[in-house]
C-alpha cells in the first residue's frame, strides 16, 4: 500500500528520540514551525536541558528562518518511549551512533509508533539499511540527516533501500514549512551529499599543509576570498569550460595516483556531446 501523508499532521506532534546536541536543535526547529514536539530520553537531566534549549531558541528560529507555522509548538518531555511517540506523524531518532542501539530503537519504534508515522534517523554516518533488521514496515524508514540548525538548516533525505518514494516526496514538500532546505540523496551514499564533498576539501587542505605548500592561514584566507562571491561548483565549472576542466582532471590523474576515473568520464561524456558550459550555452546547466 502506497504511503499517504496524514491529513491531520498539523494537529499531531513530531517526536525526537534522543535529547543530545542535535536532538534538542531538531526539536526547536519543529516547535518554531508551529508543531508540538515530544522529546524522549532516558535521562531526566538531558530531557530538561533539551527542553530549556528548545524553548530558549524558538523565537530566534522563527524570526530568522521564516517558518510558516502561525503558532509556536509546545514541547513536552518523556522518559517512556511508547508514551513519547504516541500520536506523532514523524519520529526522528537522534541517539548515539551505535548501530546495535539504533537497530533496537527502530525495532521498538516500528512496534510503538502510529501506523502512518514516518520513522527517520538523524545519523550522519550509518545508513538506515543497517537499522531495520527488526522493522516490519520498512517502507516508512529513512535517513533524515540534519546538519546544525539554526546555523545550517539543511536536511538530507536518503532511503533505507525499501523506503516508499512517497515518504521522501512528502518530506521534500513539508520540511520547507519549518525553514529547512531538504535535499534528496538519490542512492545510498556514505557521507550523504555534502559530507562527501567536504571530506575531499578537508583532505586536500590537510595535504597542502602537510606538503609545505601553504599554511593553514593561507588556505583559510584564499578560501574566504574565493567563496565570497558564492558561485557554486557546477556553475563555476560551466564558467571555466568543461573541456578545460576535463584537461585539468586528466593532468591531475597523470601526476597523482589514486584519483578515481569517474569524474573525468562524466566530463568527457558532456564534452563529446558539445556541452562545454557557458561558451556553448549548455553544460551541467542549460540556461545560458
C-alpha positions, 0 to 999 in steps of 0.5 A: 500500500502506497504511503499517504501523508496524514491529513491531520499532521498539523494537529499531531506532534513530531517526536525526537528520540534522543535529547543530545546536541542535535536532538534538542536543535531538531526539536526547536526547529519543529516547535518554531514551525508551529508543531508540538514536539515530544522529546524522549530520553532516558535521562531526566537531566538531558530531557530538561536541558533539551527542553530549556534549549528548545524553548530558549531558541524558538523565537530566534528560529522563527524570526530568522528562518521564516517558518510558516507555522502561525503558532509556536509548538509546545514541547513536552518531555518523556522518559517512556518511549511508547508514551513519547511517540504516541500520536506523532506523524514523524519520529526522528531518532537522534541517539548515539551512533551505535548501530546495535542501539539504533537497530533496537530503537527502530525495532521498538519504534516500528512496534510503538509508533502510529501506523502512518508515522514516518520513522527517520534517523538523524545519523550522519554516518550509518545508513538506515539499511543497517537499522531495520533488521527488526522493522516490519514496515520498512517502507516508512524508514529513512535517513533524515540527516540534519546538519546544525540548525539554526546555523545550517538548516539543511536536511538530507533525505536518503532511503533505507533501500525499501523506503516508499518514494512517497515518504521522501516526496512528502518530506521534500514538500513539508520540511520547507514549512519549518525553514529547512532546505531538504535535499534528496540523496538519490542512492545510498551514499556514505557521507550523504551529499555534502559530507562527501564533498567536504571530506575531499576539501578537508583532505586536500587542505590537510595535504597542502599543509602537510606538503609545505605548500601553504599554511593553514592561514593561507588556505583559510584566507584564499578560501574566504576570498574565493567563496565570497562571491558564492558561485557554486561548483557546477556553475563555476565549472560551466564558467571555466569550460568543461573541456578545460576542466576535463584537461585539468582532471586528466593532468591531475590523474597523470601526476597523482595516483589514486584519483578515481576515473569517474569524474573525468568520464562524466566530463568527457561524456558532456564534452563529446556531446558539445556541452562545454558550459557557458561558451556553448550555452549548455553544460551541467546547466542549460540556461545560458 
